[in-house]
């Protein structure tokens, strides 16, 4: 069975994880991280892929590199908001 996944969800989770590892003044609880993720995903386009058809790592890296500036801007804004 084909599974559709918004690749931005995993990309943003990774960026949040890396960004929070550099900040010690921000709550890292699951509730706050989930809220940060929701805020950032609301600002980005949806990009669904069929996880059975594509090479996940290639798509992940491509999306991260292509949208890195926007993802970082929105992640920083979400972290500061929370």
Residue pairs with C-beta under 8 A, 6 or more apart in sequence:
2 50
2 51
2 52
2 53
3 50
3 51
3 52
4 48
4 49
4 50
4 51
5 48
5 49
5 51
6 41
6 46
6 47
6 48
7 47
7 48
7 49
7 59
7 60
7 63
8 41
8 44
8 45
8 46
8 47
8 63
8 67
8 71
9 37
9 41
10 60
11 60
11 63
11 64
11 67
11 71
12 37
12 40
12 41
12 44
12 71
12 75
13 37
14 64
15 64
15 71
15 72
15 75
16 33
16 36
16 37
16 40
16 75
16 78
16 79
19 72
19 75
19 76
19 79
20 26
20 28
20 33
20 79
23 79
26 32
26 79
26 82
27 82
32 82
35 78
35 82
36 75
36 78
36 79
36 82
37 78
39 74
39 77
39 78
39 81
39 82
40 71
40 74
40 75
40 78
43 70
43 74
44 67
44 70
44 71
44 74
47 63
49 56
49 59
64 71
